[in-house]
Amino acid sequence: MKILWSDFASEMLIEIYNYYKVNASISIAKRIRSEIFTSTNRLKRHPSAGQIELNLEKLNEQHRYLVKGNYKIIYKEIAEGILITDIFDTRQDPLKINDDKRKPHN
């Protein structure tokens, strides 16, 4: 099974990386990015490993998530494989995942 990244999820990962690079260190930024990639690669063998993302149920697209550190890795199965749709910081209000200011989870 192939792992694909939405543009939005890629942007979120870049923001996370840049934040830690500036506010912590480049080695911490790289470690966090690597841990997120490692978690997503596990989905190749176990696509249903994550729990249903209740905050996105209204989209009816069967979004699931994994938690790695402070981040929810949100994904869904599509015909081409697994699509990572968002990397969401769990320290935020969970309802913010549906904020109109955030981009769609396609």
Steps between C-alpha positions, in 0.01 A plus 500: 500500500631844405516799737400831341507847656250778432648843437343616826658220707838569337467870588416414862805272524723775360356747754567256784855439378573873464353578841726249677800596289467861618372445856690185599767363265539351156560156653171515692319620186646209302413249772136610518467494121660155486267365771196625308625336178570173684147500641346555158708221345343252744168565328626316192455172688222604738277764336226463761738539794377847588183595679209670322539879512167599655551870431497427125214248492269757341713478183410131475844412360606256773790712627719325755793619705819391670659695783872567499623729775282812497367434152204322346584355162166507322447275201247315289509210259459586134522287187871584455594414861508700823463877481644702788264799517623693805754512780308659788660629820301338783579790734241703305128494561384177327211683337751719315552205265172611335585871500397667173839673496670162463514354153273210399614147583498365145 
